[in-house]
Amino acid sequence: MSAATEASPPPRVVIADDQTLVRGGFRLILNSAGISVVAEAADGKEAVAAALSHQPDVVLMDTVSSVTGRPASRSRDPHRATWARRPCRLTVSSQPGSRPSST
């Protein structure tokens, strides 16, 4: 098989959400699709530590996860460049009148 036809490995993911049930649900969905979940985090501080430790391809993070009151995705952590390379934000809300968006 040539390099062009070889399948790339599935992305490695860290899941960060304060709700255990949500993290478990995402893990189940991702694992069933053959995607490796390398770590879970219950808050922004744990998410940053997991991202630095595991160097995942993707961090699936609840937007309210914070590090000292700031969203972890906007952390002033000096190592942020190593774990927040290409941010992509998708927001979904189930509240009446809210409008989901992505950036």
Backbone as a chain_set.jsonl record, in Angstrom:
{"seq": "MSAATEASPPPRVVIADDQTLVRGGFRLILNSAGISVVAEAADGKEAVAAALSHQPDVVLMDTVSSVTGRPASRSRDPHRATWARRPCRLTVSSQPGSRPSST", "coords": {"N": [[0.835, -1.187, 0.0], [0.584, 2.2, -0.831], [1.74, 5.364, 0.536], [-0.171, 7.271, 0.015], [-2.547, 5.853, -0.174], [-2.9, 4.673, 2.25], [-4.82, 4.385, 5.191], [-5.474, 7.017, 7.444], [-4.786, 7.236, 10.954], [-7.432, 7.094, 13.426], [-8.738, 10.097, 14.97], [-7.419, 11.252, 18.118], [-9.001, 11.889, 21.147], [-9.854, 14.208, 23.749], [-12.286, 14.499, 26.204], [-14.135, 17.01, 27.713], [-16.257, 17.929, 30.191], [-18.519, 19.012, 32.688], [-20.458, 17.27, 33.48], [-20.803, 13.972, 34.267], [-22.407, 12.049, 33.005], [-22.789, 13.138, 30.442], [-20.141, 13.164, 29.473], [-19.712, 10.388, 29.445], [-21.622, 9.602, 27.55], [-20.687, 10.868, 25.202], [-18.224, 9.536, 25.02], [-19.09, 6.888, 24.546], [-20.391, 7.19, 22.038], [-18.251, 8.124, 20.432], [-16.334, 6.033, 20.731], [-17.784, 3.924, 19.596], [-17.667, 4.653, 16.988], [-15.108, 4.133, 16.393], [-13.262, 5.943, 17.282], [-10.681, 7.083, 19.327], [-10.845, 7.817, 22.708], [-8.799, 9.501, 24.718], [-8.668, 10.678, 27.198], [-10.645, 12.023, 29.925], [-12.163, 14.924, 31.333], [-13.322, 16.845, 34.097], [-13.469, 19.536, 34.454], [-12.249, 22.794, 33.373], [-9.564, 23.127, 34.169], [-8.652, 20.501, 34.525], [-9.01, 19.705, 31.903], [-7.106, 21.197, 30.463], [-4.772, 20.132, 31.609], [-5.033, 17.442, 30.801], [-4.96, 17.737, 28.026], [-2.374, 18.739, 27.648], [-0.907, 16.586, 28.624], [-1.721, 14.333, 27.05], [-1.702, 15.186, 24.405], [-3.853, 15.371, 22.378], [-5.682, 15.05, 19.231], [-8.074, 16.323, 19.076], [-10.002, 18.319, 21.282], [-12.872, 17.953, 22.922], [-14.921, 20.083, 24.309], [-16.984, 21.353, 26.868], [-18.453, 24.502, 26.706], [-18.607, 26.029, 29.009], [-16.67, 25.142, 30.697], [-14.109, 26.054, 32.841], [-11.06, 27.782, 33.72], [-9.937, 29.105, 36.495], [-12.114, 30.965, 36.368], [-12.026, 31.86, 33.739], [-12.89, 30.889, 30.423], [-11.624, 27.709, 29.52], [-10.743, 27.386, 26.932], [-9.793, 29.859, 26.351], [-7.664, 30.18, 27.935], [-4.861, 31.548, 29.699], [-2.685, 30.041, 29.867], [0.732, 29.279, 29.561], [1.434, 27.166, 27.918], [-0.558, 26.919, 26.129], [-0.536, 27.074, 23.325], [0.288, 24.572, 22.547], [-1.848, 22.906, 22.943], [-4.177, 24.069, 22.029], [-4.43, 24.427, 19.204], [-5.95, 24.7, 16.717], [-8.658, 26.172, 17.118], [-12.127, 25.439, 17.166], [-15.407, 26.251, 17.369], [-18.498, 25.055, 18.431], [-21.712, 25.629, 19.268], [-24.511, 24.561, 21.069], [-27.784, 24.801, 22.151], [-30.517, 24.042, 24.238], [-32.436, 25.689, 25.074], [-35.504, 27.521, 24.915], [-35.933, 29.741, 22.194], [-33.248, 30.159, 21.771], [-30.417, 30.286, 19.544], [-28.553, 28.0, 17.836], [-25.061, 28.081, 16.965], [-22.018, 28.155, 15.034], [-18.44, 28.513, 14.924]], "CA": [[0.0, 0.0, 0.0], [1.369, 3.437, -0.86], [1.408, 6.317, 1.594], [-1.382, 8.009, -0.376], [-3.742, 5.037, -0.003], [-3.01, 4.203, 3.625], [-5.792, 5.109, 6.003], [-4.877, 7.72, 8.583], [-5.344, 6.746, 12.216], [-8.54, 7.921, 13.902], [-8.287, 11.155, 15.882], [-7.366, 11.001, 19.561], [-9.881, 12.918, 21.692], [-10.079, 14.452, 25.184], [-13.639, 14.998, 26.441], [-14.208, 17.839, 28.923], [-17.603, 18.375, 30.527], [-18.707, 18.85, 34.123], [-21.451, 16.233, 33.724], [-20.282, 12.632, 34.019], [-23.285, 11.38, 32.049], [-22.493, 13.694, 29.115], [-18.841, 12.612, 29.064], [-19.908, 8.964, 29.136], [-22.359, 9.504, 26.296], [-19.767, 11.191, 24.105], [-17.248, 8.443, 24.92], [-19.772, 5.761, 23.912], [-20.595, 7.521, 20.626], [-16.956, 8.178, 19.748], [-15.741, 4.694, 20.698], [-18.524, 3.087, 18.649], [-17.231, 5.076, 15.655], [-13.698, 3.794, 16.251], [-12.443, 7.093, 17.67], [-10.066, 6.852, 20.629], [-10.926, 8.845, 23.742], [-7.583, 9.282, 25.506], [-8.845, 11.185, 28.559], [-11.83, 12.805, 30.242], [-11.907, 15.967, 32.326], [-14.559, 17.359, 34.678], [-13.453, 21.0, 34.44], [-11.257, 23.365, 32.474], [-8.193, 22.886, 34.644], [-8.341, 19.111, 34.171], [-8.949, 19.623, 30.438], [-5.802, 21.718, 30.053], [-3.776, 19.138, 32.015], [-5.184, 16.257, 29.938], [-4.504, 18.095, 26.684], [-0.91, 18.82, 27.682], [-0.371, 15.255, 28.876], [-2.036, 13.362, 26.006], [-1.524, 15.769, 23.073], [-4.882, 14.833, 21.481], [-5.968, 15.756, 17.986], [-9.293, 17.085, 19.31], [-10.528, 18.459, 22.643], [-14.31, 18.195, 22.887], [-15.043, 20.762, 25.591], [-18.15, 22.146, 27.235], [-18.028, 25.906, 26.635], [-18.543, 26.671, 30.319], [-15.517, 24.647, 31.453], [-13.252, 27.218, 33.039], [-9.832, 27.76, 34.509], [-9.961, 30.33, 37.299], [-13.128, 31.898, 35.911], [-11.926, 32.117, 32.294], [-13.074, 29.652, 29.656], [-10.347, 27.021, 29.3], [-10.311, 27.611, 25.554], [-9.133, 31.169, 26.304], [-6.709, 30.158, 29.028], [-3.583, 32.241, 29.516], [-1.661, 29.038, 30.117], [1.843, 29.483, 28.638], [1.527, 26.023, 27.015], [-1.812, 26.867, 25.373], [-0.275, 26.853, 21.903], [0.495, 23.15, 22.276], [-3.092, 22.139, 23.032], [-5.296, 24.791, 21.412], [-3.862, 24.817, 17.913], [-6.95, 25.136, 15.738], [-9.948, 26.157, 17.802], [-13.372, 25.407, 16.416], [-16.45, 26.325, 18.395], [-19.852, 24.689, 18.06], [-22.573, 25.79, 20.431], [-25.86, 24.032, 20.937], [-28.563, 25.087, 23.343], [-31.888, 23.512, 24.171], [-33.327, 26.663, 25.684], [-36.392, 28.154, 23.941], [-35.521, 31.022, 21.648], [-31.803, 30.261, 21.518], [-30.032, 29.923, 18.184], [-27.228, 27.368, 17.763], [-24.13, 28.678, 16.014], [-20.678, 27.569, 15.012], [-17.385, 29.394, 14.42]], "C": [[0.876, 1.245, 0.0], [0.904, 4.371, 0.248], [0.107, 7.051, 1.286], [-2.644, 7.197, -0.133], [-3.899, 4.491, 1.407], [-4.007, 5.05, 4.393], [-5.079, 5.791, 7.161], [-5.522, 7.195, 9.857], [-6.491, 7.65, 12.663], [-8.029, 8.995, 14.865], [-8.323, 10.695, 17.337], [-8.06, 12.17, 20.236], [-9.809, 12.979, 23.221], [-11.478, 15.039, 25.294], [-13.645, 15.768, 27.753], [-15.632, 18.345, 29.107], [-17.797, 18.129, 32.016], [-19.723, 17.753, 34.461], [-20.915, 14.865, 33.295], [-21.096, 11.91, 32.948], [-23.017, 11.855, 30.618], [-21.163, 13.148, 28.603], [-18.973, 11.152, 28.659], [-20.632, 8.761, 27.82], [-21.484, 9.801, 25.097], [-18.745, 10.077, 23.91], [-17.863, 7.252, 24.189], [-19.945, 5.993, 22.41], [-19.273, 7.49, 19.866], [-16.316, 6.795, 19.64], [-16.456, 3.796, 19.691], [-18.177, 3.442, 17.2], [-15.746, 4.783, 15.429], [-12.744, 4.921, 16.6], [-11.971, 6.902, 19.104], [-10.225, 8.056, 21.553], [-9.766, 8.578, 24.693], [-7.696, 9.783, 26.936], [-10.184, 11.906, 28.673], [-11.447, 13.812, 31.316], [-13.244, 16.53, 32.796], [-14.607, 18.886, 34.713], [-12.317, 21.48, 33.535], [-9.825, 23.087, 32.879], [-7.749, 21.463, 34.304], [-8.199, 18.959, 32.656], [-7.6, 20.093, 29.919], [-4.718, 20.697, 30.394], [-3.828, 17.903, 31.116], [-4.675, 16.542, 28.532], [-2.98, 18.169, 26.622], [-0.289, 17.436, 27.819], [-0.538, 14.315, 27.685], [-1.849, 13.862, 24.58], [-2.565, 15.223, 22.073], [-4.984, 15.633, 20.191], [-7.152, 16.703, 18.168], [-9.579, 17.139, 20.804], [-11.989, 18.841, 22.489], [-14.678, 18.764, 24.248], [-16.352, 21.526, 25.732], [-17.695, 23.605, 27.289], [-17.96, 26.58, 27.992], [-17.422, 26.12, 31.191], [-14.54, 25.793, 31.616], [-12.007, 26.896, 33.854], [-9.804, 29.107, 35.21], [-10.904, 31.386, 36.732], [-13.083, 32.245, 34.441], [-12.222, 30.815, 31.559], [-11.716, 29.015, 29.36], [-9.834, 27.238, 27.885], [-9.629, 28.961, 25.379], [-8.111, 31.312, 27.426], [-5.449, 30.944, 28.689], [-2.408, 31.322, 29.842], [-0.536, 29.217, 29.101], [1.996, 28.339, 27.631], [0.311, 25.913, 26.1], [-1.58, 26.553, 23.9], [-0.099, 25.377, 21.576], [-0.801, 22.359, 22.347], [-4.281, 22.84, 22.395], [-4.866, 25.316, 20.052], [-4.879, 25.385, 16.94], [-8.318, 25.124, 16.387], [-11.12, 26.185, 16.83], [-14.48, 25.365, 17.458], [-17.791, 25.963, 17.782], [-20.688, 24.819, 19.314], [-23.964, 25.28, 20.114], [-26.578, 24.303, 22.241], [-29.964, 24.544, 23.162], [-32.879, 24.478, 24.792], [-34.204, 27.317, 24.612], [-35.869, 29.509, 23.486], [-34.04, 31.141, 21.379], [-31.523, 29.801, 20.099], [-28.657, 29.294, 18.196], [-26.361, 28.061, 16.709], [-22.82, 27.915, 16.041], [-19.708, 28.595, 14.463], [-16.12, 28.609, 14.266]], "O": [[1.829, 1.32, 0.776], [-0.172, 4.199, 0.82], [-0.634, 7.413, 2.2], [-3.709, 7.772, 0.091], [-4.933, 3.905, 1.727], [-4.036, 6.274, 4.263], [-4.188, 5.211, 7.782], [-6.673, 6.759, 9.841], [-6.522, 8.833, 12.322], [-6.993, 8.81, 15.504], [-9.144, 9.865, 17.727], [-7.751, 13.324, 19.939], [-9.717, 11.954, 23.896], [-11.823, 15.97, 24.565], [-13.215, 15.251, 28.784], [-16.146, 19.096, 28.279], [-17.293, 17.141, 32.551], [-19.83, 17.354, 35.621], [-20.616, 14.636, 32.123], [-20.533, 11.238, 32.084], [-23.019, 11.048, 29.687], [-21.059, 12.723, 27.452], [-18.411, 10.729, 27.648], [-20.298, 7.854, 27.057], [-21.524, 9.087, 24.096], [-18.431, 9.71, 22.778], [-17.229, 6.671, 23.309], [-19.678, 5.101, 21.606], [-19.182, 6.902, 18.789], [-15.814, 6.424, 18.579], [-15.815, 2.997, 19.009], [-18.371, 2.631, 16.295], [-15.192, 5.144, 14.391], [-11.562, 4.871, 16.26], [-12.768, 6.594, 19.991], [-9.799, 9.165, 21.23], [-9.743, 7.562, 25.388], [-6.921, 9.373, 27.8], [-10.773, 12.336, 27.681], [-10.529, 13.584, 32.104], [-14.179, 16.677, 32.01], [-15.661, 19.468, 34.971], [-11.538, 20.686, 33.008], [-8.969, 22.84, 32.03], [-6.624, 21.242, 33.857], [-7.371, 18.181, 32.181], [-7.015, 19.463, 29.037], [-3.843, 20.423, 29.573], [-2.788, 17.379, 30.716], [-4.033, 15.691, 27.916], [-2.37, 17.713, 25.655], [0.735, 17.147, 27.201], [0.389, 13.581, 27.341], [-1.836, 13.064, 23.642], [-2.192, 14.674, 21.036], [-4.449, 16.736, 20.075], [-7.237, 17.743, 17.516], [-9.424, 16.144, 21.511], [-12.309, 19.918, 21.987], [-14.743, 18.029, 25.233], [-16.767, 22.251, 24.828], [-16.649, 23.901, 27.867], [-17.309, 27.617, 28.12], [-17.239, 26.585, 32.317], [-14.176, 26.44, 30.633], [-11.927, 25.893, 34.562], [-9.659, 30.142, 34.559], [-10.543, 32.559, 36.627], [-14.015, 32.869, 33.933], [-11.839, 29.744, 32.03], [-10.769, 29.71, 28.99], [-8.624, 27.27, 27.66], [-8.959, 29.19, 24.372], [-7.743, 32.421, 27.814], [-5.026, 30.994, 27.534], [-1.286, 31.777, 30.063], [-0.803, 29.299, 27.902], [2.627, 28.525, 26.591], [0.163, 24.928, 25.377], [-2.37, 25.827, 23.295], [-0.319, 24.973, 20.435], [-0.85, 21.233, 21.851], [-5.328, 22.213, 22.242], [-4.936, 26.517, 19.79], [-4.666, 26.467, 16.394], [-9.068, 24.162, 16.224], [-11.09, 26.872, 15.809], [-14.467, 24.507, 18.34], [-18.174, 26.498, 16.742], [-20.396, 24.178, 20.323], [-24.516, 25.533, 19.044], [-26.035, 24.058, 23.318], [-30.525, 24.582, 22.067], [-34.038, 24.125, 25.012], [-33.72, 27.634, 23.526], [-35.42, 30.319, 24.296], [-33.606, 32.139, 20.805], [-32.287, 29.028, 19.521], [-27.679, 29.964, 18.527], [-26.862, 28.558, 15.701], [-22.554, 27.134, 16.954], [-20.076, 29.441, 13.649], [-15.099, 29.159, 13.853]]}, "num_chains": 1, "name": "protein.A"}
